[in-house]
């Protein structure tokens, strides 16, 4: 389940962390936040960014 974590420090700097989204799909989730808060000044990729997105596995059915 994707999760966006916003952290605001005492100087008002906002940090947005995306959890639960492998690969560059996280950029899609942050687009609206950047439109509201302004463009990102720094991007740091997490280990999840470099993971492959898993395609849904087809369901196996048993025939009778």
Secondary structure as UniProt FT lines:
FT   STRAND          3..8
FT   TURN            10..11
FT   STRAND          14..19
FT   HELIX           23..25
FT   HELIX           26..37
FT   HELIX           47..50
//
